Amino acid sequence: MKQKTIKGLSLLTLGLIAFSCSEEKSIQDASLEQAKQNKVINITNHDGKPFSTGISTNINGKYVANPGGGVMMQAFYWDVPSGGTWWDTVKSKVTAWGNAGIGSIWLPPASKAQNGPYSMGYDPTDYYDFGDYNQNGTVETRFGSKNELVSLITQAHTENMQVYADIVINHNSGGQSEANPYTGTNTWTNFSGVASGKFIRNYNDFYKNSYGNNDEGSFGGYPDLCHANPHVQDWLWGRTDAVGKYYKNTMKFDGWRFDYVKGFGPWVVNNWNANVGGFSVGEYWDSNVNTLEWWANNANSSVFDFACYYKMNDAFDGNNLALLNDDMMWKRNPYKAVTFVTNHDTDEIWNKMLAYAYILTHEGYPTIFYRDYEEWLNKERLNNLIWIHNNKATGTTSILYSDNDEYIARRNGYNGNVGLVVYLNNSSSWQERWIQTNWANAQIKDFTGHSSWYPTTQGDKWVKIQCPPNSYSVWSINM
């Protein structure tokens, strides 16, 4: 694992560069003329009409997540401590998270899996065992008991936060061996003995079977669940006690993160959503924005914006911020784009604070990774960006300037909210630039505290702003 040293965390201690009056005037005149020649890129939908991305709903001071608004916390990482303590650990943090403005939490797969007390849940055996049956060598899951999970969800709801379940329905694991007439061999597809007694499965419910040899993709040699089988559909989303409805109505989950959706058709998630409801996001691991948009539209679901993730990696770590002009899912449809900097599977971006400054000031539904927030990065800086996201990051996006080292974008405001200007600087020196804001004859400030300037915009809305080295600033007016 690469070292978690992020540039720019000590920038609050840096001083400002002083200019004499004559130097200031000459630089201002030259910069203004140059700036007014810069191309402004407005992000619109395919009909040429701008998106109107509003702020997330505020209930009792807390921001409730919804597509296109709010902030999500991925409340786990790979190999969190075993021993049945994780649900209690997360529960102990949700009040502070809610006070910071986080509107939802995404939990790992919660049901009993083949590896019992050591499993991260991605090898599911019994979808109805949340840590209350003695099977696979344990009663509790790696994360805790059913009662502890229910207590966590209840606490999150008390804080007006939504809770999303990680759903693994591409494959199963932990079945017993049985003779399989479709393969002519024995396969580990006998799930007749699951302790809950619900969603009994056998070789008919997995490929290869009477419905075909395979679907879109198998995973890791595990039995590949056949969604074409009406019995499987009925138990996943059809009947009143189906997996999805049990999670939603009994366990009180508010939404779903679908694992490895490349393994089955988008119609599966579409049917789940139509029958169960709740927020949903799919893990379609692909940097091609056309593919992400195709999947999201056909699944009627949000999708993780891997196009944005890989562009950020190339831009921030490859010293070419102009790559942020490229296409991403949030630019196609911010209400179906879930943006992220890292997750439990991938952690490639080095300059993470710049990446978080990007996703928390731009459109889409940003996700914060547990270890970044609780262990690796500056929590105060992240909380500041969460506040900016919830209070200032509204409206359409206009990219004002970009080159290798600098990127400046404007959120144009929405429904009375004034919006913001974000300035990213990947160079080793302070940078300044003239840009056009949303505001005429208004004093603005940097809401990150990285700059102590309080400039006043001109009548034509132009103003000069600055950004520290290897850092970011976010400018707006007080409202």
N, C-alpha and C positions, 0 to 999 in steps of 0.2 A: 504494500500500500504506500502510495506516495505521501511525503510529508505534508501536513496540513498547515503550512505557513502561507498566509495570505498577505499579499502586499497591501499597504495602505491603511492598516488598522490603527496606526499611531499618528495618522495625519492631522488629528485635531490639535496636535501640539505645534504644528507648523505655522509660521508667521506669514504675513502677506507681503508681496513684493511692492515696494513703494515706487511711485513715479513722480517726477517733477511735473508742474503744471504744463510746461511747454511740451514735454514728452507725451503727457497724457493727451493733449489736444491733437498733436500730429498723429499719434497712434489711432485716436478715435476717428479722425477724418479718413485715414487710409483704410482702417478696418471696416468702417461703415460702408464705404464704396465697394469693398471686396465682398462683404457679407451680402449686400443687396443683389449681387450677381449669382449667389448660390442658388441651386435648384431646390425647391421645396417639394417633397414627395408626399402626397396625401394618400392614405390608405383607404380604399373603398372596396365595396363588394363587386361582384362580377357585372352588376347592372350599372356600375358607375356611381351608385348612391352610397354616401358614407354610412358606416355603422354608427348607431347611437348606443354606446356602452355606458350604462348607468352605474351608480354606486350600489353597493350591496345593501340589503335591507337592514335597518338599524332597529333592533328590538331591545328595549331596556339598556341601551348603551352598548350592546354586543352586536357584532356584524355576522349575520347568518349567511352561510355560503349559498351561492346559487350560480348557475352557469354564467360566466362573464363577470362575476363579482365575488368578493370574499377572498379569504386566504385559507388554504388547506395545510394541515400539518401531517406529514407522513410519520405516524407515531410508532415507528419501529425501524430497525436496521437488521441486516443479516446476522444471525446468531446473537440475538439479545440474550441476556442471562436466562439460563434455564432454572428450573426449580419452582415454577408456578407463581412467580412474583411480578410478572410484567404487567398484568392488568392493574394491579395495585400501584405500580410505579407510574403508569400513565394517568390513573385516576388522581394521583397526588399532584399532577401538573396541570390538569385541565382548567382549573380556576385561574391560574396565572396566565395560561395561554389565552383564555377567553378575555381576560383583562387587557392583554396585549393586542387584541383585535383579531385573533385567529378564529375563524368561523366554523371550521370542520376538522375532524380528525379521521385519518384513514388507518384502520387496524389491519394486522396481518390475518391470514386465514385462521378462523377461530375454532374450527371443528377438529375432531380427533383424526389424526393422520397415522400412516404406517409406522413412522419412527417414534411414535408415542411421546414420551416426555422430552425428547430431544428434537422433535420435528418443528420446523418453521411453518408447517401447515400446507406446503405445496404438494404433498403426496396424500390427498384426502382419502379416508376410508369411510367414515360415518358422518354425514352432513348434519345429523341431529344430535351428535354428542359434543357438547361444548365444555366437557370436563366434569361430567356427572355419571359416566359409566366406566366400569373397569374393563378396558380392552386395550390391546396393543401395549400391554405392560404398564398401564397407568390409569388412574382415575382422572386426575387433572391433566390438561394439556401442558405444553411447555410454558404457556402464559398464565395459567391459573385455572380456577374452577368456573363453572357456569354462573354461580352466584356472584363471583368477583367481576365477571364480564358484565352481568346485568347491572351491578352497582356502578361500574365505570360508565356504561351508557347512560344510566340515570343521572349521574353527576354531570356528564357532558350536556345533557339536555337541560339540566338546571342552569347551566351557563349559557343557554341558548346556542349551543354548538350542535352541528349535525355529526353523525357517526357513519362512516362508510365501511362496509365489509369487503375484504378481498375475497373474490369468488373464483374458485378453481374448478371449472367444469369441463375442461378439455380432456382430462385424464383422471383416473383413480388409481389407488394403490392400497395394498394390504388385504386383497382378496385371497381366498383359498384356491388351490389347484383343482381343476375339473377337466374332464374330457370334453374337447371342443370339436363338434362335427364339422365346423366350417374350416378349421385349420388342420384337422387330422392329428392334432397334438393335444397335450394338456396345456391349459392357459390359466393364469392367476386371475380369474374373472368371476369366481363364486363369492358374492357378497351377501349370501343368504343368512349369514350369522352375525350381521352387524347388531350391536347391542341395543340400539334404539328400536329395532324392528321396522324401521321406515326406509323406503327406497331400496327394496331388495333387488339385487341385480345378478345376472348371470351372463353367459357368453352371448346371448341374444342382444344384449345391451351395449356390446362393444364391437368395433370393427376387428376383423372381417366377419360379416354376418349376412343375413338375408337382404339387407339394405345396400350392400356393396362391400367392396374390399377396403375402402378407406374414405375419409373426408379430406378436408383441406390440409391437415397436418397432424402427425403424432408427436409425442414429446418424451424423450428419454427412455423409450422402451416400455413405458407404462401402458396399461390397457387404455385404449382410446375410446372414450364414451361416444356412443352413436346417437346424436341428437335427432336423426331422422326417425328413430323409433318412437311411436306415440307413447309407449310406456315411460320412456325417458323424459319426453316433453311434459307428460302429466305430472311426474314427480318433481321436475325442476321448476315449473311455473304454472301448471294447469290446475291441479286440485286445490282445495281450500287449505290443506296442510302441506302444500308443495314447499320445496326448499326455499325458494324466494319469498313466498308468503309467510313462512314460519320465521325467517330472518326479520322480515319487516313488521309483522303483526304481533309476534310473540317476543322476539328478542329486541325489537324496536330499532333496528338499523334503518337509516334514512337513505342509503344509497349504496352503490356498488362500484368496486374497481375490478374489472374482469381481467383475469390473468391470461396471458398467451392467446389472444383472440385470433392470431394467425392460424390457430389449429382448427377452427371451425368457421362456418359462414357467418357473415354479419346478421343474417336473419335470426340467428339464435338469440343474440342480444336484443334485437328488435322485438322478438316475441316475449322475452323476459320482461322488457320494459313496458310493453303493452299490457301484460297481464299482472305485473307486480307493481310497477311504478317506482318512483324514487329517482334520485340523481344517478347517473352512470357514466363511467369513463373506462375506455378500453386501452389495454396495453398492446398496441399494434407497433411493434418495434421496427420502424422503417423511417428513413430520413426523407423519403419521397413524399412531398406535400400532396401531390395528386392522389397517391394511394391513401394517405391519412384522411383526406377529404372524402374520397370514395367510401372508405369504411365507415366514417362517422355518419355520413348521410344515409347509408343503407342500414346501419345499425340503429339509427335514431338515438345517437349517443355522443357524448364528448369523447375525445381521444387525447392521449398524451402527445404533446407537440414535440416529437422527436426531431422534426425538421428544425425547429427553433433550438433545441438542445445541441445538435451538431453544428449549427451555424454559430452559436455562442462559443462552442469549444474552439472552432477555427478562428473566430474573431478575436476573442480575448487571449487565448494562448498562442495564436499565430500572428498576433500584432497586425491585424487588418480589420479594423472596426467597420470598414466599408462593406464587409460581408453581411452586416446587419440590414443592409438594403434588400437582401435576397428574400425570396418567398418563404413564408412559414404558415403553419396552420392558423395561428392567431390572426394573421392578415386576411386569410380566406373567410374565417368565421370565428370571431373571438368567443362567441357563446358555446362553441364546441371544442375549444382549445384549452387543455390543461397544461400549463407551462411548468417547468421544473429545472433545477440546477444539478441535482444528483438524486439517486434513489438507492435502494438496497441492491440493485443489480449493476449499476454503472456509476463510476465516480471519476470522470476524466477531466473536468474543467478545473484548472489550477487557480485562476483568479476569480474565486467564487463571489466575493463581495460585489465586483462589477456585474457579474451575472445576476445576482439577486437584485441589484439596483435596476437592472434591465427589466426582469420579469415583474417586479413589484411596482414599476411605473408604467408598464405597457399593458395593452389589452390582453384578455385571456384570464384564466383562473389559475393563479400562481400557487405552487406547492413548496413548502419548506421541509427540508429533510431533518429528522430528529437530531442526528449527531451534529449537523451543522449548527443547529440552534442551541442545543444543550451542552455541546462539548467543544466543537472545533472553531467556531467563529465568534464574533463579538455580538452577544445577545442584545446589548443596548443599541447597536447599529441596526440589527435586524428588526428590533421593535420599532425603531424610528422609521424604517422603510415600510413596515406593516401599517403604521399610522398614516404615512404618506399615501400608500395604496388606498386605504379605506376612506380617506378624507379629501384627496386631491386628484387621484388618477382616474379622471372621468372623461368621456367623450372620445371622439375620433383621434387618430394619431397622424401628425405631420412630421416627417423626418426633415429637419432643417439643415443638417450638415453632417458629413462623414468623410473620414479619410483613414489612413492606417491607425492613427493614434487617437482620434477624436470622433465622438458621435453625439449629436444633439437632436433631441426630438421633443415635440410639443404635444401634450394632450389638450384638446381644444375645449374641454369643459362640456357640461351637459346639465340641463334642467336647473340652472342657477348656480351650479358649481363652476368655479373659475378655471379649473384645470391646472397644468403645470408645465415646466420645461425641465427636462433632465439632460445633464451634461456628463458624459463618460469620458475619462481621460486615461488612456493606457500608456502614456509616456512618463518619463522620469522627471518632468518639470511642470510647473504651473502653466496652464493654458488659459487664454482669454479669447472671446469671440463675440462679435456683434450678431444678434439674432432678433427676429421679430416675434413678439409675444402675443398674447390675447388681450393685453391691457394697455390703454393709453394714459399717460400722465399719472402713473401709479408707482408707488414705492414697492419694490419686491425684496424678498430675502431668500437665502438658501436654507431650506427647512431641514437640511442634514446637519447644519452647524459647521460644515467644513470651511465655509467662507464667512467672514464677518462683514462683507459688503452689504449695503442697503441701497442699491442703485434705484433711480427713478426712470421709468420708461419715457420715451419721447412721445409727442403727440401722434406720431405715425406708428407707435407701439414698438419701436426698435430700442434695444438696450444692450449694453455690454455686460456679459457675465463671465465668470471664471470657474476653474475647476482645479483642485490640487493634483499633484502627480499620482498616478496609479490609483485613482479614486474617482469620486462622482460628486456632483452637487445637484440639488433639485430646487428649482426656483418657482415661487408663486407669490400671490398677495395674501394678506391676512383677511379671511372672511369666515 
